Amino acid sequence: MSDFYHRPVLLDEVLAGLDIKDGGLYFDGTAGGGGHSAAILASNPTVKLIATDRDAEAIQAAGERLKPFAGRYELVKSNYKDFANVFAERGIEKLDGFLLDLGISSHQIDERDRGFSYMKEDAPLDMRMDRENPFSAEQVVNEYPEEQLKRILKEYGEEKFAASIARNLVLKRRDAPVKTCGELKRITEESIPAKFRSPACARQTFQAIRIEVNGELNGLYECVKGLTRRLKRGGRACIITFHSLEDRIVKQVFAELSLGCTCPKSFPVCVCGKKREIELVAKKPITAGEEELKENSRSKSAKLRIAAKL
């Protein structure tokens, strides 16, 4: 599990953004290897933390990493979107802060058998964050109708050659099922005109299928809104995204919650009753500095948005 123990993305910025308070209760919805969780607990000996992850390997690795903080945290194998049930079972009403580090972990990308990376050509088409889930990338690639594949590639991968890739996948799988990351990569590359090909041209296809397999965007809007409303006054929301689709949803929720009265200016008094619920701590998303970019290529696409509860 040692490969879990890398420095987490935007660590200093997250700790500053959470503005950790004495005796505070914090939620790390995406524990991964426990890097952010450990840093939150290490930053103040009086804080407590609850952390979730749907990947059993991540929970095991985080458990090892958090051993020095025994008695101050709880790890739960769960999707962060099920936070309401996790909190209800523990009598948790309000939080002092929460962190969501969305997307895929470095460990999941690096582990061949997980099938997340187009670089690992002999890997099985898997892409499940929760390996107990029977639904994998192989089923998406081999069983989805052409139109559905095209829609996923276009919406989730923002892939401009979605139609061509979907058509060729359907043609190839008629001969034999597409089983490996290498096969999917080759079909994708062959579907893209030569002048647009690059070593990373399969990235968007892999992203799209991964998002579909794990339902990454399903319920994200409701989850971010619900979690933000669980914050105590002055509590902080920190959310790291890695692609524009997630970032757009987070930005939309924060924009809505930071908006006050929407009545026309001609009204003498407010009748809509809408009050600002949060203020943005940083007007623009925070990105990695030069030093972090040199050390961790994953941080290149990371964007951190921070909001404070009013």
Disulfide bonds with the S-S distance in Angstrom:
none
